[in-house]
């Protein structure tokens, strides 16, 4: 896939925001000295202030002014670089013009979205154009949904190599320490508001194959519920609904379909959150389930949503460095196969999942798109992390300190 000559190798759009600054700092430490990185945002003054806080390698990066509401500025920005990564959300509100500009320019793109509706719209508007121009449009390139996506990718590859057949029942259980980012909460709020405005949106969000490239070709396999009630797992842990399961599961199923259902036509994939063991775990699972339902219900009702807006993290905010460093994530994924063999994948890393770990993930996606083009799968269009970067991203994240392992169970 031939890439056009550009002024920059990577542009980070949203570099003045909380997560954008973390990604910029990661790139300043991890990018090769000769990689041409630029920072982009609405205010040159704020960009200069953000650059001044970076490690030495990033303090003199070029600054680009661009605004999601200014199509001309987005066209200039997308046309100036080989890779554009954006942290500007909610993506349903601000992201589509950025994706469209990259698709038209043949510029590789990555975001941190966890929004089903945005990804569906981006596919419908940009996939065909991007396939013509050669642009790789990579959605969900952070904690949502890289650990989920790569874990199932690795499980399917190991089962295939062992002659064990396709995957059948696959279940991820997430353990983590960290807070929800203001951007994630704002994205949830935007989707709830969209459902209130348009009832057809509910059908999209309720469809387990909502992000499929060919909905009619999907098998009639019944998928696990997105929010199963508290349950006792085989290993003695209690589980509760995982707030990102409705998004992550659809990304994994899209990866399967984009690869001609190579994971298995009968793949059943679900996610839950670990709540601990014993009575304490049971009570925690019940509390998580009740709290999640109450929060989503309150977000759907304007008066209570106004109260929540005063107490929940706001977009652009986040925890201090000490708190981010104490965080972690660990995803354990158990898989059955058509042959009856069983496998387990583990994905883990240190740092608050929504901030520290996510900045590593998005940073490595950017570097992979910019530096490893000859090793990436020969695909273009609206992609997932697994289908856009595959083993290259696994290798990069392992080298960055994250764990991705698969073994017979």
TISEVEX-356163 format. One line per 5 residues: number of its first residue (from 1); their letters; for each residue x negated, y, z of C-alpha. Coordinates in nm, 3 decimals. Layout:
BEGIN
NUM = a = X,Y,Z | ...
! end
This chain:
BEGIN
1 = xxxxx = 0.000,0.000,0.000 | -0.176,0.315,-0.123 | -0.149,0.617,0.105 | -0.166,0.978,-0.015 | -0.453,1.209,0.079
6 = xxxxx = -0.345,1.441,0.359 | -0.490,1.718,0.575 | -0.425,1.524,0.897 | -0.428,1.157,0.992 | -0.187,1.187,1.287
11 = xxxxx = 0.050,1.465,1.391 | 0.212,1.448,1.734 | 0.545,1.635,1.724 | 0.671,1.734,2.068 | 0.324,1.774,2.214
16 = xxxxx = 0.438,2.035,2.467 | 0.697,1.808,2.634 | 0.627,1.588,2.935 | 0.584,1.260,2.745 | 0.426,1.442,2.449
21 = xxxxx = 0.149,1.571,2.674 | 0.084,1.220,2.805 | 0.061,1.082,2.452 | -0.171,1.366,2.349 | -0.396,1.295,2.647
26 = xxxxx = -0.406,0.926,2.557 | -0.497,0.998,2.196 | -0.769,1.240,2.307 | -0.929,0.954,2.501 | -0.857,0.661,2.268
31 = xxxxx = -0.877,0.797,1.913 | -1.204,0.774,1.719 | -1.388,1.110,1.704 | -1.335,1.138,1.328 | -0.958,1.083,1.340
36 = xxxxx = -0.789,1.406,1.234 | -0.517,1.468,1.493 | -0.290,1.774,1.511 | -0.035,1.887,1.770 | 0.306,2.016,1.663
41 = xxxxx = 0.594,2.193,1.834 | 0.815,2.499,1.825 | 0.581,2.738,2.009 | 0.218,2.796,1.915 | 0.161,2.954,2.256
46 = xxxxx = 0.287,2.645,2.438 | 0.089,2.419,2.206 | -0.229,2.611,2.285 | -0.160,2.575,2.657 | -0.101,2.199,2.619
51 = xxxxx = -0.419,2.158,2.415 | -0.622,2.343,2.679 | -0.524,2.078,2.935 | -0.646,1.787,2.721 | -0.976,1.600,2.749
56 = xxxxx = -1.248,1.769,2.549 | -1.180,1.576,2.227 | -0.831,1.723,2.195 | -0.884,2.085,2.296 | -0.957,2.203,1.944
61 = xxxxx = -0.706,2.000,1.749 | -0.509,2.204,1.492 | -0.171,2.339,1.603 | 0.137,2.323,1.378 | 0.461,2.510,1.435
66 = xxxxx = 0.767,2.305,1.345 | 1.129,2.296,1.455 | 1.390,2.024,1.405 | 1.639,2.292,1.299 | 1.404,2.427,1.028
71 = xxxxx = 1.389,2.181,0.735 | 1.110,2.370,0.560 | 0.884,2.343,0.862 | 0.953,1.969,0.886 | 0.875,1.921,0.518
76 = xxxxx = 0.542,2.103,0.561 | 0.456,1.905,0.872 | 0.544,1.565,0.724 | 0.359,1.645,0.402 | 0.042,1.741,0.589
81 = xxxxx = -0.019,1.407,0.760 | -0.043,1.034,0.700 | 0.128,0.949,1.031 | 0.379,1.149,1.234 | 0.483,1.046,1.585
86 = xxxxx = 0.762,1.230,1.764 | 0.871,1.252,2.125 | 1.145,1.507,2.052 | 1.478,1.370,2.174 | 1.757,1.293,2.212
91 = xxxxx = 1.689,1.160,1.867 | 2.053,1.160,1.760 | 2.048,1.536,1.820 | 1.702,1.626,1.689 | 1.553,1.325,1.513
96 = xxxxx = 1.724,1.260,1.181 | 1.574,1.558,0.993 | 1.228,1.444,1.106 | 1.281,1.087,0.983 | 1.422,1.215,0.655
101 = xxxxx = 1.123,1.444,0.597 | 0.881,1.157,0.659 | 1.073,0.917,0.435 | 1.069,1.166,0.148 | 0.699,1.245,0.194
106 = xxxxx = 0.586,0.882,0.223 | 0.458,0.957,0.573 | 0.446,0.683,0.835 | 0.662,0.766,1.137 | 0.709,0.644,1.496
111 = xxxxx = 0.941,0.747,1.777 | 1.045,0.650,2.131 | 1.417,0.619,2.071 | 1.642,0.393,2.273 | 1.954,0.503,2.084
116 = xxxxx = 2.144,0.247,1.876 | 2.347,0.512,1.695 | 2.041,0.709,1.591 | 1.859,0.405,1.457 | 2.169,0.295,1.266
121 = xxxxx = 2.201,0.642,1.108 | 1.828,0.652,1.029 | 1.850,0.314,0.856 | 2.149,0.419,0.648 | 1.997,0.752,0.544
126 = xxxxx = 1.628,0.675,0.514 | 1.551,0.306,0.463 | 1.593,0.299,0.085 | 1.397,0.622,0.037 | 1.114,0.505,0.261
131 = xxxxx = 1.084,0.175,0.076 | 1.039,0.371,-0.246 | 0.777,0.608,-0.102 | 0.595,0.345,0.106 | 0.668,0.506,0.444
136 = xxxxx = 0.679,0.282,0.748 | 0.947,0.421,0.982 | 0.889,0.261,1.322 | 1.162,0.307,1.580 | 1.149,0.210,1.949
141 = xxxxx = 0.772,0.238,1.986 | 0.758,0.263,2.366 | 0.869,0.056,2.664 | 1.192,0.047,2.468 | 1.137,-0.186,2.286
146 = xxxxx = 0.778,-0.298,2.234 | 0.745,-0.558,2.515 | 1.075,-0.721,2.415 | 1.002,-0.709,2.042 | 0.644,-0.837,2.057
151 = xxxxx = 0.722,-1.109,2.311 | 0.982,-1.273,2.086 | 0.755,-1.219,1.784 | 0.477,-1.411,1.962 | 0.710,-1.685,2.086
156 = xxxxx = 0.838,-1.747,1.735 | 0.485,-1.753,1.595 | 0.365,-2.003,1.856 | 0.666,-2.231,1.807 | 0.617,-2.218,1.430
161 = xxxxx = 0.246,-2.299,1.461 | 0.326,-2.595,1.687 | 0.592,-2.728,1.452 | 0.854,-2.679,1.723 | 1.110,-2.519,1.493
166 = xxxxx = 1.302,-2.198,1.536 | 1.394,-2.032,1.863 | 1.738,-2.099,2.007 | 1.809,-1.963,2.358 | 1.571,-1.685,2.463
171 = xxxxx = 1.607,-1.482,2.781 | 1.394,-1.194,2.907 | 1.384,-1.098,3.274 | 1.233,-0.757,3.342 | 1.055,-0.651,3.660
176 = xxxxx = 0.937,-0.293,3.692 | 0.853,-0.005,3.918 | 0.918,0.340,3.782 | 1.182,0.602,3.732 | 1.407,0.671,3.438
181 = xxxxx = 1.283,0.956,3.226 | 1.496,1.262,3.174 | 1.483,1.193,2.801 | 1.624,0.842,2.844 | 1.908,0.975,3.056
186 = xxxxx = 1.980,1.248,2.803 | 1.992,0.985,2.528 | 2.243,0.780,2.729 | 2.449,1.092,2.785 | 2.448,1.172,2.412
191 = xxxxx = 2.572,0.824,2.319 | 2.851,0.839,2.578 | 2.958,1.177,2.441 | 2.956,1.033,2.088 | 3.186,0.750,2.199
196 = xxxxx = 3.426,1.004,2.348 | 3.439,1.196,2.018 | 3.470,0.898,1.785 | 3.621,0.564,1.883 | 3.464,0.388,1.586
201 = xxxxx = 3.130,0.443,1.758 | 3.234,0.191,2.023 | 3.254,-0.082,1.760 | 2.900,-0.006,1.648 | 2.763,-0.006,2.001
206 = xxxxx = 2.950,-0.327,2.083 | 2.820,-0.516,1.780 | 2.521,-0.737,1.876 | 2.401,-0.710,1.515 | 2.455,-0.334,1.485
211 = xxxxx = 2.103,-0.278,1.349 | 2.097,-0.567,1.105 | 1.976,-0.491,0.751 | 2.252,-0.721,0.620 | 2.539,-0.757,0.866
216 = xxxxx = 2.735,-0.998,0.645 | 2.440,-1.237,0.628 | 2.404,-1.267,1.004 | 2.487,-1.608,1.150 | 2.800,-1.655,1.357
221 = xxxxx = 2.589,-1.724,1.664 | 2.755,-1.596,1.981 | 2.512,-1.368,2.162 | 2.476,-1.331,2.540 | 2.659,-1.033,2.693
226 = xxxxx = 2.463,-0.710,2.723 | 2.560,-0.669,3.088 | 2.603,-1.010,3.250 | 2.709,-1.016,3.616 | 2.453,-1.098,3.889
231 = xxxxx = 2.320,-1.450,3.848 | 2.074,-1.685,4.014 | 1.797,-1.784,3.775 | 1.636,-2.128,3.771 | 1.327,-1.997,3.949
236 = xxxxx = 1.530,-1.862,4.241 | 1.540,-1.497,4.138 | 1.861,-1.301,4.127 | 1.918,-1.100,3.812 | 2.129,-0.796,3.730
241 = xxxxx = 2.211,-0.608,3.408 | 1.909,-0.440,3.245 | 2.001,-0.091,3.132 | 1.804,-0.116,2.806 | 1.932,-0.461,2.704
246 = xxxxx = 2.200,-0.319,2.469 | 1.924,-0.153,2.270 | 1.630,-0.392,2.302 | 1.834,-0.697,2.200 | 1.943,-0.530,1.877
251 = xxxxx = 1.586,-0.435,1.792 | 1.477,-0.798,1.839 | 1.763,-0.923,1.620 | 1.672,-0.667,1.353 | 1.313,-0.795,1.361
256 = xxxxx = 1.442,-1.148,1.307 | 1.660,-1.044,1.013 | 1.390,-0.829,0.849 | 1.170,-1.141,0.847 | 1.441,-1.351,0.684
261 = xxxxx = 1.550,-1.489,1.021 | 1.212,-1.655,1.069 | 1.263,-1.662,1.447 | 1.560,-1.893,1.393 | 1.908,-1.864,1.245
266 = xxxxx = 2.050,-1.976,1.577 | 1.858,-1.727,1.794 | 2.051,-1.626,2.106 | 1.869,-1.346,2.282 | 1.956,-1.172,2.608
271 = xxxxx = 1.790,-0.957,2.873 | 1.837,-0.907,3.246 | 1.658,-0.734,3.531 | 1.498,-0.913,3.825 | 1.642,-0.814,4.163
276 = xxxxx = 1.439,-1.043,4.390 | 1.501,-1.364,4.582 | 1.724,-1.479,4.863 | 1.991,-1.272,5.031 | 1.796,-0.951,4.970
281 = xxxxx = 1.783,-1.028,4.599 | 2.154,-1.108,4.586 | 2.243,-0.781,4.755 | 2.006,-0.588,4.529 | 2.158,-0.749,4.218
286 = xxxxx = 2.506,-0.652,4.333 | 2.390,-0.299,4.409 | 2.220,-0.257,4.072 | 2.527,-0.385,3.890 | 2.764,-0.159,4.080
291 = xxxxx = 2.535,0.142,4.057 | 2.485,0.106,3.682 | 2.857,0.073,3.618 | 2.931,0.373,3.840 | 2.667,0.588,3.672
296 = xxxxx = 2.788,0.509,3.321 | 3.146,0.570,3.429 | 3.053,0.903,3.585 | 2.869,1.008,3.268 | 3.185,0.946,3.067
301 = xxxxx = 3.395,1.182,3.281 | 3.304,1.553,3.239 | 3.351,1.665,3.605 | 3.138,1.383,3.747 | 2.888,1.417,3.461
306 = xxxxx = 2.831,1.776,3.570 | 2.748,1.654,3.920 | 2.506,1.391,3.786 | 2.336,1.652,3.570 | 2.232,1.833,3.887
311 = xxxxx = 2.069,1.528,4.048 | 1.933,1.315,3.762 | 1.597,1.397,3.598 | 1.626,1.656,3.323 | 1.468,1.622,2.976
316 = xxxxx = 1.103,1.720,2.977 | 1.052,1.634,3.343 | 0.877,1.341,3.505 | 0.685,1.210,3.806 | 0.340,1.327,3.912
321 = xxxxx = 0.022,1.139,3.823 | 0.002,0.948,4.151 | 0.357,0.820,4.112 | 0.298,0.723,3.748 | -0.010,0.524,3.843
326 = xxxxx = 0.183,0.317,4.098 | 0.429,0.192,3.837 | 0.418,-0.133,3.643 | 0.623,-0.353,3.412 | 0.637,-0.730,3.373
331 = xxxxx = 0.863,-0.908,3.126 | 0.896,-1.287,3.148 | 1.060,-1.439,2.841 | 1.169,-1.803,2.838 | 1.251,-1.967,2.507
336 = xxxxx = 1.401,-2.295,2.393 | 1.337,-2.425,2.043 | 1.518,-2.638,1.788 | 1.289,-2.930,1.870 | 1.365,-2.912,2.242
341 = xxxxx = 1.027,-2.769,2.338 | 1.008,-2.475,2.576 | 0.778,-2.174,2.582 | 0.723,-1.873,2.805 | 0.588,-1.532,2.707
346 = xxxxx = 0.466,-1.270,2.951 | 0.424,-0.902,2.872 | 0.292,-0.673,3.144 | 0.105,-0.354,3.210 | 0.025,-0.098,3.475
351 = xxxxx = 0.166,0.253,3.500 | 0.521,0.383,3.509 | 0.692,0.207,3.214 | 0.875,0.514,3.086 | 0.574,0.745,3.104
356 = xxxxx = 0.223,0.602,3.151 | 0.279,0.267,2.978 | 0.491,0.422,2.705 | 0.223,0.678,2.622 | -0.021,0.390,2.565
361 = xxxxx = 0.228,0.207,2.346 | 0.316,0.503,2.125 | -0.049,0.606,2.108 | -0.154,0.261,1.988 | 0.128,0.252,1.731
366 = xxxxx = 0.000,0.583,1.594 | -0.357,0.455,1.581 | -0.251,0.130,1.421 | -0.055,0.308,1.149 | -0.344,0.547,1.085
371 = xxxxx = -0.640,0.310,1.101 | -0.524,-0.044,1.025 | -0.323,-0.003,0.707 | -0.502,-0.283,0.523 | -0.421,-0.526,0.807
376 = xxxxx = -0.054,-0.436,0.855 | 0.236,-0.636,0.709 | 0.315,-0.523,0.356 | 0.647,-0.362,0.446 | 0.801,-0.019,0.422
381 = xxxxx = 1.134,0.130,0.524 | 1.310,0.139,0.860 | 1.112,-0.107,1.069 | 1.062,-0.230,1.423 | 0.727,-0.247,1.606
386 = xxxxx = 0.699,-0.622,1.539 | 0.778,-0.596,1.167 | 0.569,-0.283,1.106 | 0.254,-0.374,1.298 | 0.290,-0.731,1.430
391 = xxxxx = -0.035,-0.892,1.545 | -0.227,-0.568,1.496 | -0.023,-0.400,1.768 | -0.058,-0.702,1.998 | -0.437,-0.683,1.961
396 = xxxxx = -0.441,-0.308,2.022 | -0.228,-0.327,2.335 | -0.433,-0.612,2.476 | -0.748,-0.406,2.421 | -0.575,-0.114,2.597
401 = xxxxx = -0.518,-0.328,2.908 | -0.169,-0.467,2.857 | -0.101,-0.841,2.872 | 0.076,-1.041,2.602 | 0.060,-1.418,2.654
406 = xxxx = 0.249,-1.723,2.531 | 0.224,-2.078,2.667 | 0.430,-2.398,2.674 | 0.667,-2.402,2.969
! end
